């Protein structure tokens, strides 16, 4: 997962700062200070079953101090974010995990914090998809997956029925949505789709006689919106029965 996130940061014009030596090997630091952008991300990668959440806060404090000492850039403390990549056994959330994520992300002190949970099955599914798809930037592919109606439909059904098997489509869409939520600098490029003419669909559904009647009614109403239904039917030669 870390390599995928690293590629996303690279495409977003972040640079990996290797000058800062953190005491914990699980941490990396990414900076973006050009083209009117001023962002800093501390990224950590842990497995849920191995992480010590109590000591994590201490490690974060140490990393934070190292960043401020090494960078010495005004305003960095207000533009620093922490991204925790947390490998889990399942995409389903336990109460304990929910509680920890909420406490960490809602903590108002120091800097913004984001927890991106993922399973190895999800990473495998995404890496497999990337090998199969046409060549494009990773961000573009993620955008396309986010707007894939088939993936969304499968994901929605899973949300409504937890007993549905976590197939590849569900694993993919769950991961993609979390990536966009937890990385605020990512933007969604909405696809432009031409709208089908509602009138054309109605005409195709109705028979020739029915379509002619509807068109006559619409024409009369367009000419005189004050006409009631009886007046419209009289105008087109139809009989009105209560």
C-alpha positions as a Markdown table, in Angstrom:
| # | Residue | x | y | z |
|---|---|---|---|---|
| 1 | Unk | 0.0 | 0.0 | 0.0 |
| 2 | Unk | 2.8 | 2.4 | 0.8 |
| 3 | Unk | 4.2 | 2.2 | -2.7 |
| 4 | Unk | 0.8 | 3.1 | -4.2 |
| 5 | Unk | 0.5 | 6.0 | -1.9 |
| 6 | Unk | 4.0 | 7.1 | -2.7 |
| 7 | Unk | 3.1 | 7.1 | -6.4 |
| 8 | Unk | 0.0 | 9.2 | -5.7 |
| 9 | Unk | 2.1 | 11.7 | -3.8 |
| 10 | Unk | 4.7 | 11.8 | -6.7 |
| 11 | Unk | 2.0 | 12.5 | -9.3 |
| 12 | Unk | 0.6 | 15.3 | -7.0 |
| 13 | Unk | 4.1 | 16.9 | -7.2 |
| 14 | Unk | 5.2 | 16.0 | -3.7 |
| 15 | Unk | 8.8 | 15.2 | -3.0 |
| 16 | Unk | 10.0 | 12.7 | -0.4 |
| 17 | Unk | 12.3 | 14.3 | 2.1 |
| 18 | Unk | 15.0 | 11.9 | 3.2 |
| 19 | Unk | 17.1 | 14.4 | 5.1 |
| 20 | Unk | 15.0 | 13.9 | 8.3 |
| 21 | Unk | 16.0 | 10.7 | 10.2 |
| 22 | Unk | 13.1 | 9.4 | 12.2 |
| 23 | Unk | 13.7 | 7.0 | 15.1 |
| 24 | Unk | 10.9 | 4.8 | 13.7 |
| 25 | Unk | 11.5 | 3.2 | 10.3 |
| 26 | Unk | 7.8 | 3.2 | 9.6 |
| 27 | Unk | 7.7 | 7.0 | 8.9 |
| 28 | Unk | 8.3 | 9.0 | 5.8 |
| 29 | Unk | 8.0 | 12.7 | 5.1 |
| 30 | Unk | 6.6 | 14.3 | 1.9 |
| 31 | Unk | 6.7 | 18.0 | 1.0 |
| 32 | Unk | 5.2 | 20.2 | -1.7 |
| 33 | Unk | 6.4 | 23.8 | -1.7 |
| 34 | Unk | 6.2 | 25.0 | -5.3 |
| 35 | Unk | 3.5 | 26.2 | -7.8 |
| 36 | Unk | 1.8 | 28.1 | -5.0 |
| 37 | Unk | 1.4 | 24.9 | -2.9 |
| 38 | Unk | 2.5 | 24.5 | 0.7 |
| 39 | Unk | 1.8 | 21.0 | 2.0 |
| 40 | Unk | 3.6 | 18.6 | 4.2 |
| 41 | Unk | 2.6 | 15.0 | 5.0 |
| 42 | Unk | 4.1 | 12.6 | 7.6 |
| 43 | Unk | 3.2 | 9.1 | 6.5 |
| 44 | Unk | 3.3 | 6.0 | 8.6 |
| 45 | Unk | 2.6 | 2.4 | 7.6 |
| 46 | Unk | 1.6 | -0.2 | 10.3 |
| 47 | Unk | -0.2 | -3.5 | 10.6 |
| 48 | Unk | -3.2 | -3.3 | 13.0 |
| 49 | Unk | -2.2 | -6.4 | 14.9 |
| 50 | Unk | 1.3 | -5.2 | 15.5 |
| 51 | Unk | 0.9 | -1.5 | 16.2 |
| 52 | Unk | 1.1 | -0.1 | 19.7 |
| 53 | Unk | -1.3 | 2.8 | 19.7 |
| 54 | Unk | -0.1 | 4.1 | 23.1 |
| 55 | Unk | 3.5 | 4.5 | 21.8 |
| 56 | Unk | 2.3 | 5.8 | 18.5 |
| 57 | Unk | 1.5 | 9.2 | 20.0 |
| 58 | Unk | 5.0 | 9.4 | 21.5 |
| 59 | Unk | 6.5 | 8.6 | 18.1 |
| 60 | Unk | 4.4 | 11.2 | 16.5 |
| 61 | Unk | 5.6 | 13.9 | 18.9 |
| 62 | Unk | 9.2 | 12.9 | 18.2 |
| 63 | Unk | 8.7 | 13.0 | 14.5 |
| 64 | Unk | 6.9 | 16.4 | 14.7 |
| 65 | Unk | 9.8 | 17.9 | 16.7 |
| 66 | Unk | 12.3 | 16.5 | 14.2 |
| 67 | Unk | 10.4 | 18.0 | 11.3 |
| 68 | Unk | 10.2 | 21.5 | 12.9 |
| 69 | Unk | 13.9 | 21.5 | 13.8 |
| 70 | Unk | 15.1 | 20.3 | 10.3 |
| 71 | Unk | 12.7 | 22.3 | 8.1 |
| 72 | Unk | 12.7 | 25.6 | 10.0 |
| 73 | Unk | 9.9 | 26.9 | 7.7 |
| 74 | Unk | 7.4 | 29.4 | 8.9 |
| 75 | Unk | 3.9 | 28.0 | 8.9 |
| 76 | Unk | 4.8 | 24.4 | 8.5 |
| 77 | Unk | 3.1 | 23.5 | 11.8 |
| 78 | Unk | -0.2 | 24.8 | 10.4 |
| 79 | Unk | 0.2 | 22.9 | 7.1 |
| 80 | Unk | 1.4 | 19.5 | 8.3 |
| 81 | Unk | -0.8 | 16.4 | 8.1 |
| 82 | Unk | -0.3 | 12.9 | 9.4 |
| 83 | Unk | -1.5 | 9.9 | 7.3 |
| 84 | Unk | -1.6 | 6.5 | 9.0 |
| 85 | Unk | -1.8 | 3.6 | 6.6 |
| 86 | Unk | -3.3 | 0.8 | 8.7 |
| 87 | Unk | -3.3 | -2.7 | 7.3 |
| 88 | Unk | -6.2 | -4.7 | 8.7 |
| 89 | Unk | -7.5 | -8.3 | 8.3 |
| 90 | Unk | -10.9 | -7.2 | 7.1 |
| 91 | Unk | -12.6 | -4.1 | 5.6 |
| 92 | Unk | -15.3 | -4.4 | 8.2 |
| 93 | Unk | -14.9 | -2.0 | 11.1 |
| 94 | Unk | -14.9 | -3.1 | 14.8 |
| 95 | Unk | -16.0 | -0.8 | 17.6 |
| 96 | Unk | -12.5 | -0.6 | 18.9 |
| 97 | Unk | -11.1 | 0.4 | 15.5 |
| 98 | Unk | -13.8 | 3.0 | 15.0 |
| 99 | Unk | -13.1 | 4.4 | 18.4 |
| 100 | Unk | -9.4 | 4.7 | 17.8 |
| 101 | Unk | -9.8 | 6.3 | 14.4 |
| 102 | Unk | -12.3 | 8.8 | 15.7 |
| 103 | Unk | -10.1 | 9.8 | 18.6 |
| 104 | Unk | -7.0 | 10.2 | 16.4 |
| 105 | Unk | -8.7 | 12.1 | 13.6 |
| 106 | Unk | -10.8 | 14.3 | 15.8 |
| 107 | Unk | -7.9 | 15.3 | 18.0 |
| 108 | Unk | -7.7 | 19.1 | 17.5 |
| 109 | Unk | -4.0 | 19.5 | 18.6 |
| 110 | Unk | -0.9 | 19.9 | 16.5 |
| 111 | Unk | -1.9 | 18.9 | 13.0 |
| 112 | Unk | -4.6 | 17.2 | 10.8 |
| 113 | Unk | -4.6 | 13.4 | 11.1 |
| 114 | Unk | -6.1 | 10.8 | 8.7 |
| 115 | Unk | -6.3 | 7.0 | 9.1 |
| 116 | Unk | -6.5 | 5.0 | 5.8 |
| 117 | Unk | -7.4 | 1.4 | 6.6 |
| 118 | Unk | -6.8 | -1.3 | 4.0 |
| 119 | Unk | -6.5 | -5.1 | 3.7 |
| 120 | Unk | -3.8 | -6.9 | 1.7 |
| 121 | Unk | -6.6 | -8.3 | -0.5 |
| 122 | Unk | -7.5 | -4.8 | -1.5 |
| 123 | Unk | -4.0 | -3.9 | -2.4 |
| 124 | Unk | -3.7 | -7.1 | -4.5 |
| 125 | Unk | -7.0 | -6.3 | -6.2 |
| 126 | Unk | -5.9 | -2.8 | -7.1 |
| 127 | Unk | -2.4 | -3.9 | -8.2 |
| 128 | Unk | -3.9 | -6.6 | -10.4 |
| 129 | Unk | -6.3 | -4.1 | -12.0 |
| 130 | Unk | -3.5 | -1.6 | -12.7 |
| 131 | Unk | -1.6 | -4.4 | -14.6 |
| 132 | Unk | -4.7 | -5.2 | -16.7 |
| 133 | Unk | -5.8 | -1.6 | -17.6 |
| 134 | Unk | -4.5 | 0.6 | -20.3 |
| 135 | Unk | -1.6 | 2.9 | -19.6 |
| 136 | Unk | -2.6 | 6.1 | -17.8 |
| 137 | Unk | -1.6 | 8.0 | -14.7 |
| 138 | Unk | -2.5 | 6.3 | -11.4 |
| 139 | Unk | -4.6 | 9.3 | -10.4 |
| 140 | Unk | -6.6 | 9.1 | -13.7 |
| 141 | Unk | -7.2 | 5.4 | -13.1 |
| 142 | Unk | -8.4 | 6.0 | -9.6 |
| 143 | Unk | -10.7 | 8.7 | -10.8 |
| 144 | Unk | -12.2 | 6.3 | -13.4 |
| 145 | Unk | -12.7 | 3.6 | -10.8 |
| 146 | Unk | -14.4 | 6.1 | -8.4 |
| 147 | Unk | -17.0 | 6.9 | -11.1 |
| 148 | Unk | -17.5 | 3.3 | -12.3 |
| 149 | Unk | -21.2 | 2.6 | -11.9 |
| 150 | Unk | -20.8 | -1.2 | -11.7 |
| 151 | Unk | -18.3 | -0.9 | -8.9 |
| 152 | Unk | -20.5 | 1.6 | -7.0 |
| 153 | Unk | -23.5 | -0.7 | -7.4 |
| 154 | Unk | -21.6 | -3.6 | -5.9 |
| 155 | Unk | -20.3 | -1.5 | -3.1 |
| 156 | Unk | -23.8 | -0.1 | -2.3 |
| 157 | Unk | -25.3 | -3.6 | -2.1 |
| 158 | Unk | -22.5 | -4.6 | 0.3 |
| 159 | Unk | -23.3 | -1.6 | 2.5 |
| 160 | Unk | -26.9 | -2.6 | 2.6 |
| 161 | Unk | -26.2 | -6.3 | 3.2 |
| 162 | Unk | -23.1 | -7.2 | 5.2 |
| 163 | Unk | -23.5 | -10.9 | 4.4 |
| 164 | Unk | -22.6 | -10.3 | 0.7 |
| 165 | Unk | -19.1 | -11.7 | -0.1 |
| 166 | Unk | -16.3 | -9.2 | -0.4 |
| 167 | Unk | -15.5 | -9.7 | -4.1 |
| 168 | Unk | -13.0 | -7.8 | -6.2 |
| 169 | Unk | -15.3 | -5.0 | -7.1 |
| 170 | Unk | -16.3 | -4.3 | -3.5 |
| 171 | Unk | -12.7 | -4.5 | -2.3 |
| 172 | Unk | -11.6 | -2.1 | -5.1 |
| 173 | Unk | -14.3 | 0.5 | -4.6 |
| 174 | Unk | -14.0 | 0.5 | -0.8 |
| 175 | Unk | -10.3 | 1.2 | -1.1 |
| 176 | Unk | -10.7 | 3.9 | -3.8 |
| 177 | Unk | -13.3 | 5.9 | -1.8 |
| 178 | Unk | -11.1 | 5.8 | 1.3 |
| 179 | Unk | -8.1 | 7.1 | -0.7 |
| 180 | Unk | -10.0 | 10.1 | -2.0 |
| 181 | Unk | -11.4 | 10.8 | 1.5 |
| 182 | Unk | -8.1 | 10.5 | 3.3 |
| 183 | Unk | -6.1 | 12.4 | 0.8 |
| 184 | Unk | -7.8 | 15.8 | 0.5 |
| 185 | Unk | -5.4 | 17.1 | -2.1 |
| 186 | Unk | -6.8 | 14.6 | -4.6 |
| 187 | Unk | -9.6 | 16.1 | -6.8 |
| 188 | Unk | -12.4 | 14.2 | -8.5 |
| 189 | Unk | -12.5 | 14.9 | -12.3 |
| 190 | Unk | -16.2 | 14.3 | -13.1 |
| 191 | Unk | -16.9 | 12.7 | -16.4 |
| 192 | Unk | -19.1 | 14.7 | -18.8 |
| 193 | Unk | -22.0 | 12.6 | -20.0 |
| 194 | Unk | -24.5 | 13.7 | -22.6 |
| 195 | Unk | -28.1 | 13.6 | -21.3 |
| 196 | Unk | -30.7 | 11.6 | -23.2 |
| 197 | Unk | -33.6 | 13.6 | -24.4 |
| 198 | Unk | -36.6 | 12.9 | -22.2 |
| 199 | Unk | -39.0 | 13.8 | -25.0 |
| 200 | Unk | -37.2 | 11.3 | -27.3 |
| 201 | Unk | -37.5 | 8.5 | -24.7 |
| 202 | Unk | -41.3 | 9.3 | -24.2 |
| 203 | Unk | -41.9 | 9.3 | -28.0 |
| 204 | Unk | -40.2 | 5.9 | -28.4 |
| 205 | Unk | -42.2 | 4.4 | -25.5 |
| 206 | Unk | -45.6 | 5.7 | -26.8 |
| 207 | Unk | -47.4 | 4.5 | -29.9 |
| 208 | Unk | -47.8 | 6.8 | -32.9 |
| 209 | Unk | -51.3 | 7.8 | -31.9 |
| 210 | Unk | -50.5 | 8.3 | -28.3 |
| 211 | Unk | -47.4 | 10.4 | -29.2 |
| 212 | Unk | -49.5 | 12.6 | -31.5 |
| 213 | Unk | -52.1 | 13.2 | -28.7 |
| 214 | Unk | -49.3 | 14.1 | -26.2 |
| 215 | Unk | -47.7 | 16.5 | -28.6 |
| 216 | Unk | -51.1 | 18.2 | -29.3 |
| 217 | Unk | -51.7 | 18.6 | -25.5 |
| 218 | Unk | -48.2 | 20.1 | -25.0 |
| 219 | Unk | -48.7 | 22.4 | -27.9 |
| 220 | Unk | -52.1 | 23.7 | -26.6 |
| 221 | Unk | -50.7 | 24.1 | -23.1 |
| 222 | Unk | -47.7 | 26.0 | -24.5 |
| 223 | Unk | -50.0 | 28.4 | -26.4 |
| 224 | Unk | -52.3 | 29.0 | -23.4 |
| 225 | Unk | -51.0 | 27.8 | -20.0 |
| 226 | Unk | -54.2 | 29.0 | -18.4 |
| 227 | Unk | -56.3 | 26.3 | -20.1 |
| 228 | Unk | -57.6 | 23.6 | -17.8 |
| 229 | Unk | -57.7 | 19.9 | -18.8 |
| 230 | Unk | -61.2 | 20.2 | -20.2 |
| 231 | Unk | -60.2 | 23.2 | -22.4 |
| 232 | Unk | -57.1 | 21.4 | -23.7 |
| 233 | Unk | -59.1 | 18.2 | -24.6 |
| 234 | Unk | -61.8 | 20.3 | -26.4 |
| 235 | Unk | -59.0 | 22.1 | -28.4 |
| 236 | Unk | -57.7 | 18.7 | -29.7 |
| 237 | Unk | -61.1 | 17.3 | -30.4 |
| 238 | Unk | -61.3 | 14.9 | -27.5 |
| 239 | Unk | -64.3 | 14.4 | -25.2 |
| 240 | Unk | -64.0 | 15.2 | -21.5 |
| 241 | Unk | -65.7 | 12.8 | -19.0 |
| 242 | Unk | -65.6 | 13.3 | -15.3 |
